[in-house]
Amino acid sequence: MWRTGVGMVTTNIDPCRHRAVLFDMDGVITDTASVHAAAWKRLFDRYLADRPRMPGEDHRPFSAADYTRYVEGKPRVDGVLDFLGSRGIALPHGSADDDIGLETGHGLGKLKDRYFRDALASASTLLFGDAVPLIDSLRRHGIRTAVTSASHNCARVLEQAGAAQLFDVRVDGVLADELGLPGKPEPAVFLEAARRLDTQASASVVVEDAQAGVQAARIGGFGLVIGVARTGPPSRLLEAGADVVVSALSDVSVSESIERRLSEVPDGLDRWNDIVDRLQGRRIVLLLDFDGTLAPIRNDPTKVAMPLKARQVLQQLVRTCPVAILSGRDLQDVRLRVRIDGLWYAGSHGFELAGPGDEPITQEAGDSALPDLDDAERLLSSELEPVPGARVDRKRFALAVHYRNVRPDDVDHVISTVDRIGDSFPALRTTHGRRVVELLPDIDWNKGRALRWLLDRMGFSGADVVPVFAGDDYTDEDALREIHDDGIGIVVRSVEHGDRLTWAHYSVDNPRALSALLARFASLLGTA
């Protein structure tokens, strides 16, 4: 993916990272942006021509630049008031009961809507030809889709275009009015669509052609923001915050990687002979997550403890091969819970690293985010204190908010609160796990990079080395992906993750099954 406006630009949507795609309708899915632009021009040119000139008012005709700057992607009332305000004309907002054509935001907005419907009735082909192939590909990969629009005519346009069946969710101007959702550049419409898809913003993609829509997606903390510039320069969307700008949806593809759904990943105990074959003649390095992998998840994260069987197996393994623990917990915390000499560690999702007996090495780039983590902790502690069961857990390089014990009706509030506060701190990014939302320093560092750093530091980076990593959560997918080509990845299943995609080669049902599999590694290495 390139963030540039020069030459042919393409990008990929990764099913392992992105579980939903939210499309704006006008100009992205349907060729109705020109219909809207024509309706706006008809409205404003007639209004400005008929209105008596007053000092300070500009009555020049409505232009394409005006459409892009003042009305594109916005609710129609906002478009009326913003454009006329730019011409020195102040009109009252009015109310939804205003008569059509009344000199208010609502009255002129209704007149624009009539002009749009008139033009729509005579429109022929509405659906862009590149929309269906991309959406079909998304669906084949298990990625859900939503369509969003500020238009009150969204359902009518989709029906006329034959596109209504393409989307799992629709959030349009009618629904936004019913729910009282503010228009773009506020992210409320996108966040509502993601909520209805049961997907977090950080795991969702927004595809937009309007500056206001791109700004809304960026403010909302969406994982990938794709701008579509079918006409005009891509720079306006890049400046608004798009991660990449393409000229058509045919420039967007879905990664054809070899990740699989959890239900398709073979059981490691059943395929032990296959694992042994892959290990033949190679040195083994074991790298293991802690919570949910070596130790079962508990309702209270402070009560998580490693079972005796897992401890005994690790003690055997550390005598025969290098072993590292990669955890989201602080380094000191996970060390105290494991209490086995000779291990390597990566704590705080890899921001703290240490070898056996070594002093911790921290990623200095993460230090700059510590003041923001302090401030975010204070805000979250204050706002979530009234929510029963919500737990704010500060680590050195992370701030975790657990909602495992929160009532189902309060879960959305907890998640949206973390997303909102996290978005207010540019130095932080949001990640999601098993009943937890975390704020981390927004730098290019994760468990995958920490895993590779550990391998290099251990002196195990040659072709004769096979790294074996086991984890259970979304954050572990970075490590599973990192070793996919040169190692063995094992995922510990969880009903909380459903049938999600994973980069793992093998699976086990729970931490106890993983201990049984690790015992086979210990036996194999002990007889080698």
Sequence and secondary structure as in RCSB ss.txt:
>XXXX:A:sequence
MWRTGVGMVTTNIDPCRHRAVLFDMDGVITDTASVHAAAWKRLFDRYLADRPRMPGEDHRPFSAADYTRYVEGKP
RVDGVLDFLGSRGIALPHGSADDDIGLETGHGLGKLKDRYFRDALASASTLLFGDAVPLIDSLRRHGIRTAVTSA
SHNCARVLEQAGAAQLFDVRVDGVLADELGLPGKPEPAVFLEAARRLDTQASASVVVEDAQAGVQAARIGGFGLV
IGVARTGPPSRLLEAGADVVVSALSDVSVSESIERRLSEVPDGLDRWNDIVDRLQGRRIVLLLDFDGTLAPIRND
PTKVAMPLKARQVLQQLVRTCPVAILSGRDLQDVRLRVRIDGLWYAGSHGFELAGPGDEPITQEAGDSALPDLDD
AERLLSSELEPVPGARVDRKRFALAVHYRNVRPDDVDHVISTVDRIGDSFPALRTTHGRRVVELLPDIDWNKGRA
LRWLLDRMGFSGADVVPVFAGDDYTDEDALREIHDDGIGIVVRSVEHGDRLTWAHYSVDNPRALSALLARFASLL
GTA
>XXXX:A:secstr
    SSS   EEE TTT  EEEEESBTTTBTTHHHHHHHHHHHHHHHHHHS   TT       HHHIIIIITTS 
HHHHHHHHHHHTT       TT  TT SSHHHHHHHHHHHHHHHHHT    B TTHHHHHHHHHHTT EEEEE S
 TTHHHHHHHHT GGG SEEE HHHHHHHT   TTSSHHHHHHHHHTT  GGGEEEEESSHHHHHHHHHTT SEE
EEE SSS THHHHHHT SEEESSGGGEEE     EEGGGS BTTTTHHHHHHHHTTSEEEEEE  BTTTB   SS
GGG    HHHHHHHHHHTTTS EEEE SS HHHHHHHH  TT EEEEGGGTEEE TT   EE GGGGGGHHHHHH
HHHHHHHHHTTSTT EEEE SS EEEE TTS HHHHHHHHHHHHHHHHT TTEEEEEETTEEEEEE SS  HHHH
HHHHHHHHT  STTEEEEEEE SGGGHHHHHHTTTTSEEEEE  GGGTT EE  SEEESSHHHHHHHHHHHHHHH
HH 
